[in-house]
Amino acid sequence: MNVPMSWLKQYVDIDVDTKTFVDAMTMSGSKVEAVEESGKNITKVVAGKIVNVEGHPDADRLRVMQVDIGAEEKLQIVTAAANVQLGDVVPVALDGATLAGDLKIKTGKLRGVVSQGMFCSVEELGFAEEDIEDAPHDGVYVFLKDIPALGSDVKPYFGLGEEVVEYEITSNRADCFSILGIAREAAATFNKSFKFPEITVEEVGGNAEEMASVTIHNADLCPRYAARIIKNVKVGPSPKWLKERLTSAGLRPINNIVDITNYMLLEFGQPMHAFDYDKLAGHEIHVRNAKPEEKFVTLFGDEVTLDESMLVIADAEKAVALGGVMGGDNSKVTEETTTILFECANFNGYNIRQTSKKLNLRSDSSTKYTKGLDPNNITLALERAAQLINMTGAGEVVSGKIDVYPRKREMITIPYDVEWINQFLGINLSEDEMLRLFERVEFIPNTGNKTVTIPTFRSDVTMMADLAEEVARLYGYDKIEPTLERAEPTRGYKTFEQTTCDEIYKVMSMYGIYGAMTYSFESPKVFDKLCIKAESPLRNAMRITNPLGEDFSIMRTTTLNGLLTSLSTNYNRRNPEAALYEIGKVYIKPEVVGEASTDPKYLGENELPQEVKKITVGQYGKNVDFFSMKGFVEGLMEALHVEKFEFSRNSELEYMHPGRTANLIINGKNAGFFGEIHPQVAKNYDLDTRVYVAELDLETILNHINKNLSFKALPKYPATTRDIAMLVSSETLVGDLEKVIKQRGGKLLESVELFDVYQGEQIEAGMKSVAYKLVFRAEDRTLVDEEIQKAMKKILNGLEMNCGAKLRD
């Protein structure tokens, strides 16, 4: 951001030298990158009056002139310029002068006659011909008005010699991308009054609201749109003062209308655009999304194709501008324009950035909008632009303005705590001193409820820590004495979750399963690849605001895609078997978080998704099947000392095999699933083999780990073993059988072990034979046969009643 000092001083009284000024501004947060002097490379060029003209004795095209530069002796200049004559006052480069392009001037001879300098054109002073209103087409510049004193430096006449301070503005300080913003910061830094421009507009009657209408169709992308109408427009050069202001700030003057919009971009930091009013069909403005494949021709004649995410400014028939990016060729102001509509609006910065990126279109306006501008600045800027129309004589301002503001931005209120801020910064200010610092940056304190109201142009201030930063920079970082932080030393330790994960790593290593780390950002296409149904909550993924690309545009809701992709890579590199695991997060919108996670809550615009940690395992190979995966899950639960876990059938997951999938149930809560991936899913990942996965919820597991392990002495009394074989329906789950056996066996039953399941020639159709080994033991005695028989009878009766089991012969 380049800020001419003379322009800044119009709004705040600065009475210190430049070095003191830039040092103080840097320390208060407005970092100064450099201080440059405009026209610094132009030296020793003064105003001189031609007092005598003679022909060159040896060249018809050269003339010898005597020039008065306010000194006792006249200079002799030999020139070929045909447009100067006796009495003209012109810029004279003296002996030793430096001109644009690092051209050095020295006294010399031209065809035998001494020349003590050179007359200068505007190009030799660093300007283009069109930059200077009365510059000749090809010749020496002649001062026609406001003629400088003879012998005086000509740089001030051309707006040169101005000190320009270059600031490095951080993206969070959108308010400082303007002359007024920097002036406001300077006023706060030096405890001076900030003088906002006095704005008065002379109107000529009529009614802007009757001459045009504005409709905002998407308030999310355009919270506010205002307009003024200017009639009897005279498009032409800007006055000298306006050109000098723009030039000193690094902008090239073009014409009065364009220069006014550029002036507003610099002074207020507010982009503006001028439409030819007569080219707007129906004299209507519609702020809407572009139509699919809509064509648009920019100011520079380039045709671009738009999509529905882009915002356009349209009339009743067509798009006339890309909102916040660039105007259109079909509505631009030309020398024939007689009436203009001045646009002053606020647009969504992210949408502007995306549009600019997609179309590869950049402008000063789009850059400003991406910073996030204050919509409450719009009408002030619009009135200032109308005032400049008056001041430059560029047209007549129609009475009234159009202002559509559906999404009003209100000032926010933040609590302050003097003690906390003092402790946070290591200072000791009273409440009155701190509140005076707040008032210097136009914060409004309320001592009654200990709050500060923040003006809308300071969108970077949202919390008490931000208030502390304001206090620190205005109080002075150099005044804050460094102190050693006082803290009691603590011994490092791992959390329960970390130690549990360490145990999980050990179990994985024991089973020969390798760790993996996959991407958290994925493509929306993975849902189709995983065959997840359209109504599944897993498809309700969080979208990334500014993704690297479509393949990384959502946050994953399941870890299966990453692991299956890695297994596919192994399989297609002819690895005959692979086993991978990952402990990673999925990111779920709170309204779809399941029972195994934290409680749901509303997800606001700036809230983050719920992060749910999953233990995910994937494997394929010769000796891998459903039962090996079940054995792994069971072994993991036992190694972690998880209490009360069991398994239940699951045939509802569309991406899993309906007959080879089970849930892990811990104390009645669903803690995940495991089993074989659906064959179609395997095919989608180019896996021509059976693949088995498990996705378990870490939080549920952590909540049911027995942290208070107890140990029993080795048994003193012998155990008694009984085997039972029974016939049950082939649909009966062995888990249900085991549950009945354990319930009926009571305290004497020490363990149950399934050792045979058989279906074959000797078993009738629809039935299967299931055999268990039962171990009985008492802690205080040796069991007698009668006790065991009684327990066995109770078990067999329960199996027959609950499962229809019959003891085999």
Number of C-alpha atoms within 10 A of each C-alpha: 18 21 25 23 19 14 18 21 14 15 20 22 16 18 10 10 8 14 10 10 16 22 13 20 21 16 16 23 19 22 17 20 15 12 18 15 14 19 20 15 16 23 20 18 26 23 26 28 26 21 16 15 18 12 13 19 12 12 12 9 11 18 18 20 23 20 27 21 23 15 10 7 10 18 21 21 26 26 19 16 16 12 12 18 15 14 14 16 24 27 28 28 27 23 17 15 20 21 22 17 12 11 11 15 17 15 15 15 12 16 12 11 15 14 21 21 22 21 24 20 23 23 19 19 24 16 16 13 16 16 21 20 13 13 19 15 11 13 17 24 26 23 18 11 7 7 13 19 15 19 18 17 18 25 21 13 17 18 18 20 20 21 19 22 20 18 21 16 18 13 14 13 18 22 27 24 26 21 26 25 20 23 27 24 23 26 20 22 24 19 15 15 15 20 15 12 11 7 13 12 16 14 15 13 11 13 15 19 17 11 15 19 17 20 15 19 13 14 18 13 22 25 19 23 24 18 28 26 28 25 17 14 20 19 19 15 21 23 16 14 13 18 25 23 22 19 19 26 23 15 15 18 22 16 19 23 27 18 22 28 23 24 26 20 20 23 21 22 25 28 26 24 24 23 23 20 24 14 17 22 15 14 16 18 23 20 24 22 21 21 16 12 11 13 14 23 19 20 17 10 11 10 13 14 14 21 15 13 15 20 28 25 23 24 21 12 11 16 28 27 26 25 28 32 24 22 23 21 17 19 22 19 22 12 10 10 18 17 22 26 23 23 21 27 28 26 25 20 20 16 20 25 20 15 23 21 11 13 11 9 14 15 11 13 20 22 17 22 25 20 19 20 26 20 22 17 18 24 20 15 23 24 18 22 23 26 20 24 21 17 13 17 15 23 22 20 26 21 17 17 20 20 18 18 18 14 12 10 14 10 12 14 19 16 14 23 13 17 13 13 21 18 10 12 17 15 17 14 15 11 15 11 12 23 20 16 22 22 14 21 21 16 18 17 21 14 12 6 9 13 16 21 16 23 18 18 20 20 17 14 20 13 12 17 15 13 22 20 18 20 25 23 20 21 18 14 15 10 10 13 9 10 7 5 7 6 6 6 6 6 5 6 8 8 9 11 12 11 12 17 17 12 15 18 17 15 17 19 12 9 12 12 19 15 14 16 13 16 13 17 22 23 15 19 10 17 20 13 16 21 16 18 14 11 8 11 16 18 19 18 21 17 16 15 9 11 12 10 11 13 13 18 19 22 22 28 24 22 23 22 19 21 23 25 15 19 24 22 15 16 20 12 9 9 12 11 14 19 24 21 21 23 21 19 20 18 23 26 21 19 15 15 20 14 12 17 18 13 11 15 13 10 13 8 6 6 10 13 20 21 17 20 19 22 20 25 28 26 22 21 16 9 7 16 18 19 11 13 20 21 12 17 19 16 14 18 21 13 13 19 17 20 15 12 18 17 19 14 15 18 14 12 16 15 21 27 20 17 14 18 25 25 22 26 18 20 14 10 14 20 22 21 24 25 26 25 26 22 17 16 21 22 15 14 19 16 21 13 13 18 25 28 25 27 23 23 22 23 17 22 23 17 12 17 17 12 12 6 7 6 5 5 6 7 11 12 13 12 16 17 13 12 13 14 19 19 23 23 15 15 9 14 13 15 14 14 18 16 14 20 24 17 13 19 25 13 13 17 22 16 14 17 12 16 11 11 14 14 15 10 7 9 12 12 11 10 16 19 22 22 19 19 15 20 18 22 21 17 15 9 10 13 17 9 10 9 11 20 12 11 19 20 13 16 19 20 17 19 23 16 12 12 17 14 21 16 15 12 6
